Amino acid sequence: MAKFTWEQIETLRQSPYVRKVGAVIISFTGEFKRQFWEMYTKENLMPREILGLLGIDAEILGAARIRSIAYNLKQEYAAFGEFSNVRRNARSKQTEKLPPAQEINRLRTEVEYLRQEQEFIKKIISAGREVKSK
């Protein structure tokens, strides 16, 4: 991933949703994560759109970071069922035994996400076919 310039770091620091930013990494607040996840899963908005609505310049972040935001939030929500300001290792949490109710909630969330992902892939394939047939 590309390093942020000092100007980009200062721009990102001005956002109330950025918890910490350095030359290479950026951490978002729990509130950002909650709002992003809701818009992504319930309103089916694309990550770039969501960032714009939340006042974060997607061009500064770059394509790789933008893709990783949705992926990392999916992992965090599946592992913990919530978002926080703290950076957590979702993989280590997934190995722990969860109470049945939490495990069911985690699995439901994962199934819902996978269904949405599948529908998105179908739309991409369908759009590709339409372009080829023209």
C-alpha positions in Angstrom: 0.0 0.0 0.0 1.1 3.5 -0.8 2.3 5.8 2.0 0.3 8.8 2.9 1.9 12.2 2.4 2.0 14.7 5.3 -0.8 16.7 3.6 -3.0 13.6 3.3 -2.3 12.6 6.9 -3.4 16.1 8.1 -6.5 15.9 5.9 -7.5 12.5 7.3 -6.8 13.7 10.9 -9.5 16.3 10.5 -12.2 13.7 10.1 -14.1 12.8 13.3 -14.2 9.2 12.1 -10.4 8.8 11.9 -9.1 7.5 15.2 -5.4 7.3 14.2 -3.5 7.8 11.0 0.2 7.2 10.2 2.3 7.1 7.1 1.0 3.6 6.2 -2.0 2.7 8.4 -5.3 4.3 9.3 -7.7 3.4 12.1 -11.3 4.4 12.2 -13.6 5.0 15.1 -16.3 2.6 16.2 -18.9 5.0 15.1 -17.4 5.1 11.6 -17.4 1.3 11.5 -21.1 1.1 12.6 -22.2 3.7 10.0 -20.2 2.2 7.2 -21.4 -1.3 8.0 -25.1 -0.2 8.1 -24.8 1.6 4.8 -22.9 -1.3 3.2 -25.2 -4.1 4.3 -28.6 -2.4 4.6 -28.5 0.3 1.9 -26.2 -1.7 -0.4 -24.0 1.3 -1.1 -20.5 0.9 -2.5 -17.5 1.6 -0.2 -16.5 4.7 -2.2 -20.0 6.2 -1.9 -20.0 5.5 1.8 -16.7 7.2 2.4 -17.9 10.2 0.5 -21.1 10.4 2.6 -19.0 10.2 5.7 -16.7 13.0 4.5 -13.5 10.9 3.8 -11.7 11.4 0.5 -11.6 7.9 -1.1 -8.8 9.1 -3.5 -6.5 9.6 -0.5 -7.1 6.0 0.7 -6.7 4.3 -2.6 -8.4 1.2 -4.0 -6.6 -1.4 -1.9 -7.4 0.3 1.5 -11.0 0.8 0.4 -11.4 -2.9 -0.4 -9.9 -3.8 2.9 -12.3 -1.7 4.9 -15.3 -3.7 4.0 -13.4 -7.0 4.4 -12.0 -6.1 7.8 -15.4 -4.9 9.1 -17.0 -8.1 7.9 -14.4 -10.1 9.8 -14.8 -7.9 12.9 -18.6 -8.1 12.9 -18.6 -11.9 12.3 -16.1 -12.4 15.2 -17.5 -10.0 17.7 -21.0 -9.0 16.6 -20.2 -5.4 17.2 -17.6 -2.7 16.4 -15.3 -0.8 18.8 -12.6 1.8 18.7 -10.0 -0.8 19.5 -8.2 -2.7 16.8 -9.0 -6.4 17.5 -7.7 -9.6 16.0 -10.8 -11.2 14.6 -9.0 -14.5 13.8 -8.0 -15.2 17.4 -11.5 -14.5 18.6 -13.0 -16.9 16.1 -11.2 -19.8 17.6 -12.8 -19.2 21.0 -16.0 -21.1 21.8 -19.0 -18.7 21.8 -22.2 -19.2 23.7 -24.9 -20.8 21.4 -26.9 -17.6 21.0 -23.9 -15.6 20.0 -22.7 -18.3 17.6 -26.1 -18.4 15.9 -26.1 -14.6 15.6 -22.6 -14.7 14.1 -23.6 -17.4 11.6 -26.8 -15.5 10.6 -24.7 -12.4 10.0 -22.2 -14.4 7.9 -25.0 -16.0 5.9 -26.6 -12.7 5.2 -23.3 -11.2 4.1 -22.6 -14.2 1.8 -26.0 -13.9 0.2 -25.4 -10.2 -0.5 -22.0 -11.0 -1.9 -23.5 -13.7 -4.1 -26.1 -11.3 -5.5 -23.5 -8.7 -6.2 -21.4 -11.3 -8.1 -24.5 -12.3 -10.1 -25.0 -8.7 -11.1 -21.4 -8.3 -12.2 -21.7 -11.5 -14.4 -25.0 -10.4 -15.8 -23.6 -6.9 -16.7 -20.6 -8.5 -18.4 -22.9 -10.6 -20.5 -24.9 -7.6 -21.5 -21.8 -5.8 -22.6 -20.6 -8.7 -24.7 -23.9 -9.1 -26.4 -24.0 -5.5 -27.6 
